[in-house]
């Protein structure tokens, strides 16, 4: 294996690692945002229900 091939493999591995890490962060952010949105929606529905009762 030449030095060039080794460097190209290391670069490809680095790019793959960074990409997977970014995907993991995006997934965690998506889960958090979805949870927050569902909670806010639930609170809005509860408030609307209380307003209808009055």
N, C-alpha and C positions, 0 to 999 in steps of 0.2 A: 504494500500500500504506500502510495506516495504521500508526501506532506500535504499536497493540495487536496487529495481525497480525504485525508484526516481532518483538515480544516473545514472542508465543505460538510462533512458529517457532523462535526461539532457545531457548526453554524445552524444546520438543520435541526439538531437536537435542542439547541438554545431557543430557536424560533418556536418549536413545538411546545417546549416548556412554558414559555411566556404566553403563548396562545391558550394553553390549558388553564393557566393561572387566571388569565383575564376572564375566561368563560366561567370559572368557579366564582369569581367576584361578582360577575353579572348575575349569575343564578341566585346568589345570596341576596343581592340587592332587589331582584325581582320578587323573591319570596317575602322580603320585608315590606316592600311597597304594596304588594297584593294584600298582605295581612292588614296593613294600615288602612288601605282603601275599604276593605270589607268591614273593618271596625267602624269607620266613619259612616259608611252606608247603613249599618245596623243602628247606629245612634240616630241618624236622620230619620229612619223608619220609625223608631221608638218615639221621637219627638213629634212626628206627624201623627202617630196614633194618639198621643196625649192631646194634641191640638184638636183632633176630631172628637175626643171624649168630652171636651169642655163646651 
